[in-house]
Amino acid sequence: GHDQFSALPLKELTAELQHLTLVIYMGVKQLPHIVSELRARGLSESWPIAMIENGSTEQERVIFSDVGHAIHDAGEHQLSSPALLVVGNTVGIAEKSAASDKVAAGLLENLEPA
């Protein structure tokens, strides 16, 4: 198993966590432990998390969530390895960008040729 999360220097990073973006490789099986550690370090339930399954492939899926819902959302979407977990404000920016892209794509689909 991949249990490297416990080896991260989170105790030293506690004050800085809210200003960092964490990228955790192969963290699906350890997600409950990771979420527990993030909570213990003071990250709020609304802190953004993206779970990226099969990144850079045709099967890529991105599940946007937060500390409070990540475990539930991963189960609901049957998230599996390989996957990256991205934690931090960068995720919130990416989620807004993805939503904007979907709206723009929908608008373009509804345009009729002149």
SVG drawing of the C-alpha trace seen along z (x, -y; Angstrom):
<svg xmlns="http://www.w3.org/2000/svg" viewBox="-30 -35 38 37">
<polyline fill="none" stroke="black" stroke-width="0.4" points="0.0,0.0 0.8,-3.6 1.1,-5.1 3.5,-7.9 1.0,-10.5 1.9,-9.8 5.5,-10.6 4.7,-14.1 5.9,-16.9 2.3,-18.1 3.1,-19.1 5.6,-21.6 3.2,-22.7 0.1,-23.2 0.2,-27.0 1.0,-27.1 -1.5,-24.5 -4.1,-27.1 -1.6,-28.8 -0.4,-25.6 -1.6,-23.2 -1.0,-19.6 -0.8,-17.0 -1.0,-13.5 -0.3,-10.6 -2.1,-7.3 -4.2,-8.5 -7.5,-6.8 -7.1,-3.9 -5.8,-6.3 -8.4,-9.0 -10.1,-8.5 -6.7,-8.9 -5.7,-11.8 -9.0,-13.6 -8.6,-12.9 -5.1,-14.4 -6.2,-17.5 -9.0,-18.1 -6.5,-17.5 -4.3,-20.2 -7.2,-22.7 -8.5,-22.7 -12.2,-23.5 -14.8,-21.1 -15.3,-23.4 -11.6,-23.2 -11.5,-22.2 -10.3,-18.8 -10.1,-17.5 -9.8,-13.8 -8.4,-13.1 -8.7,-9.6 -6.8,-8.3 -5.3,-11.7 -4.2,-12.6 -6.0,-9.7 -9.3,-9.4 -10.8,-7.9 -9.9,-10.9 -12.5,-11.9 -12.2,-14.9 -14.4,-14.9 -14.6,-18.3 -15.3,-18.0 -14.2,-19.3 -12.8,-18.0 -16.3,-17.4 -17.6,-15.4 -14.5,-13.9 -15.0,-10.4 -18.7,-10.3 -18.1,-11.7 -15.3,-9.3 -17.5,-6.3 -20.5,-7.7 -18.5,-8.1 -16.6,-4.8 -13.2,-6.6 -10.4,-4.1 -6.7,-4.2 -4.7,-5.6 -5.7,-8.9 -4.3,-12.2 -5.7,-14.2 -5.2,-17.9 -6.0,-19.9 -6.1,-23.7 -7.4,-27.0 -6.1,-26.0 -8.9,-23.5 -11.6,-26.1 -10.1,-28.1 -10.0,-25.0 -13.6,-24.1 -14.9,-27.6 -12.9,-27.4 -14.3,-24.0 -17.9,-25.2 -17.3,-28.2 -16.0,-25.9 -19.1,-23.8 -21.4,-26.8 -19.5,-28.1 -19.6,-24.7 -23.3,-24.5 -23.8,-28.0 -21.8,-27.1 -23.8,-23.9 -27.0,-25.9 -25.9,-28.4 -27.4,-27.9 -25.4,-28.7 -26.2,-32.1"/>
</svg>
